[in-house]
């Protein structure tokens, strides 16, 4: 009886591990080779942290709630901060349409709180410091040696370093992206641009959100 119980527990643990592994995509060699989640796919069940360092599942907090999810590089990025401000401006209209707005970045919960305060944000920011969600969405990529060194020395980033297949230590960032999903987690719209300087216009996001609601 005890042996059977252990066997069942082992099967459950193994299944959970396989499920998590299935969600994760390999980190791309650079920003041009990411393989992002596409329209018609369902967002994966993957964990990240809220402002209070509590573990939450992205699939659970969006269940039954249409959502606009945006991935950004961090509060240190001026292009990301500009986008966050633009999204702040359209947030009331998104809420009127029944959407929640969620921002995801590799920033720690402490850094997220700083961004919330400095920009007076009311929407949700979540920490993907381990890049589990960025990898699951197929957005994570290795920065070049030059970029890694520049960001570490000039911007003083404290992000975790990851080992490339060649054994080099590099920063890993998400390609900036916007996803609009329905209450079942189905992706209806996605904007993924390897050029981090270019973000979708608020008007485009609003138009896509209206079409999703129809």
C-alpha positions in Angstrom: 0.0 0.0 0.0 2.8 2.4 1.0 4.8 1.5 -2.1 1.7 2.3 -4.3 1.3 5.6 -2.6 5.0 6.5 -3.3 4.5 5.4 -6.9 1.5 7.7 -7.3 3.3 10.7 -5.8 6.3 10.1 -8.0 4.0 10.0 -11.1 2.4 13.3 -10.0 5.7 15.0 -9.5 7.1 13.7 -12.8 4.0 14.8 -14.7 4.2 18.3 -13.1 7.9 18.5 -14.1 7.2 17.4 -17.6 4.3 19.9 -17.9 6.6 22.8 -16.8 9.3 21.7 -19.2 6.8 21.6 -22.0 6.0 25.2 -21.3 9.6 26.4 -21.4 11.1 27.3 -24.8 14.9 27.5 -25.2 16.4 31.0 -24.8 17.0 32.4 -28.3 20.6 33.1 -29.5 19.6 36.7 -30.1 16.5 38.9 -30.4 16.0 38.1 -34.1 15.5 34.3 -33.4 12.8 34.3 -30.7 9.8 32.0 -31.3 6.9 33.9 -29.6 3.5 32.6 -28.7 1.2 33.3 -31.6 -2.4 34.2 -32.2 -4.7 31.2 -31.7 -2.5 29.7 -29.0 -3.3 29.6 -25.3 -1.0 31.2 -22.7 0.9 28.7 -20.6 0.5 28.1 -16.9 3.7 29.6 -15.5 4.7 31.2 -12.2 6.1 34.6 -11.5 6.2 37.0 -8.5 3.9 39.9 -7.4 5.1 43.0 -5.6 5.0 41.2 -2.3 7.2 38.4 -3.6 4.3 36.0 -3.6 4.2 33.3 -6.3 1.3 33.5 -8.7 0.3 31.8 -11.9 -0.1 34.0 -15.0 -2.8 31.6 -16.3 -4.8 31.8 -13.1 -4.8 35.6 -12.7 -6.1 36.0 -16.2 -8.7 33.2 -16.0 -12.1 34.6 -16.8 -10.6 38.1 -17.3 -9.7 39.5 -20.7 -6.2 40.9 -20.4 -3.6 43.1 -22.1 -0.2 41.7 -21.1 2.9 43.6 -22.0 6.5 42.4 -21.6 9.2 45.0 -21.1 12.9 45.0 -20.4 12.9 46.8 -17.1 12.4 50.1 -15.3 15.9 51.1 -16.3 14.9 51.2 -20.0 13.7 54.7 -21.2 11.7 53.2 -24.1 9.9 50.9 -21.6 9.1 53.8 -19.3 7.7 55.7 -22.2 5.5 52.8 -23.1 4.4 52.3 -19.5 3.3 55.9 -19.5 1.3 55.5 -22.7 -0.4 52.5 -21.3 -1.2 54.3 -18.2 -3.1 56.9 -20.3 -5.3 54.3 -22.0 -5.8 52.1 -18.9 -9.2 53.7 -18.0 -10.6 52.9 -21.5 -9.3 49.3 -21.3 -10.9 48.9 -17.9 -14.2 50.2 -19.3 -14.0 47.5 -22.0 -13.4 44.9 -19.3 -9.7 44.4 -19.7 -7.0 44.2 -17.0 -3.5 45.6 -17.8 -0.5 43.5 -16.7 3.2 44.4 -17.2 5.9 41.7 -16.9 9.6 42.3 -16.7 12.8 40.7 -15.2 12.8 43.4 -12.5 12.7 42.3 -8.9 9.5 43.0 -6.8 11.5 45.9 -5.2 12.3 47.4 -8.6 8.7 47.1 -9.6 7.5 49.0 -6.6 10.0 51.7 -7.5 8.5 51.9 -11.0 5.0 51.9 -9.6 5.8 54.9 -7.3 7.8 56.9 -9.8 5.3 56.6 -12.6 2.2 56.6 -10.3 0.9 53.4 -11.9 -2.3 51.6 -10.9 -2.1 48.6 -13.2 -0.4 45.3 -12.2 3.4 44.8 -12.5 4.8 41.3 -12.1 8.4 40.1 -11.6 9.8 37.5 -14.0 13.3 37.5 -12.6 13.7 33.8 -13.4 12.4 34.4 -16.9 10.0 31.5 -16.6 7.2 33.4 -18.3 9.4 35.1 -20.9 10.7 31.6 -21.9 7.2 30.1 -21.9 6.0 32.9 -24.2 9.1 32.4 -26.4 10.4 35.9 -25.9 13.7 35.3 -23.9 17.0 35.9 -25.7 20.7 36.2 -24.9 22.1 39.6 -25.3 25.5 40.0 -27.1 28.7 40.1 -25.2 29.0 43.8 -26.0 25.5 44.6 -24.8 25.9 42.5 -21.7 29.1 44.3 -20.7 27.6 47.7 -21.4 24.5 47.1 -19.4 26.4 45.7 -16.5 29.0 48.5 -16.4 27.0 51.6 -17.4 23.5 50.8 -16.2 24.6 48.6 -13.3 22.0 46.0 -13.9 21.7 43.3 -11.2 19.9 40.8 -13.4 20.9 37.2 -13.2 23.5 36.1 -15.7 22.7 33.0 -17.8 25.1 30.6 -19.5 25.0 30.3 -23.3 25.4 26.9 -25.0 29.0 28.0 -25.6 29.5 28.5 -21.9 29.6 32.3 -21.8 27.8 34.4 -19.2 25.2 36.7 -20.7 22.2 38.8 -19.7 18.9 37.4 -20.9 16.0 39.8 -21.7 12.5 39.5 -23.2 11.8 41.0 -26.6 9.2 43.7 -25.8 5.8 42.4 -26.7 2.1 43.0 -26.2 -0.5 40.2 -26.0 -4.3 40.6 -25.9 -6.1 37.5 -24.6 -9.6 36.6 -23.8 -10.9 35.1 -20.5 -9.9 31.6 -21.6 -6.3 32.6 -22.1 -6.6 32.5 -25.9 -4.3 34.9 -27.7 -6.2 37.1 -30.2 -3.5 39.7 -30.8 0.3 39.8 -30.4 2.9 42.4 -31.2 6.5 41.3 -30.9 9.3 43.6 -32.2 13.0 42.7 -31.9 13.7 46.4 -32.1 13.3 47.5 -28.5 13.1 51.1 -29.6 9.8 50.5 -31.4 6.6 49.9 -29.4 3.0 49.6 -30.6 1.0 52.9 -30.6 -1.7 53.1 -28.0 -4.2 53.5 -30.8 -3.2 50.2 -32.2 -3.7 48.5 -28.9 -7.1 50.1 -28.4 -8.2 49.1 -31.8 -7.1 45.5 -31.2 -8.8 45.4 -27.8 -12.1 46.6 -29.4 -11.9 43.9 -32.0 -11.2 41.3 -29.4 -14.3 42.4 -27.4 -16.5 42.0 -30.5 
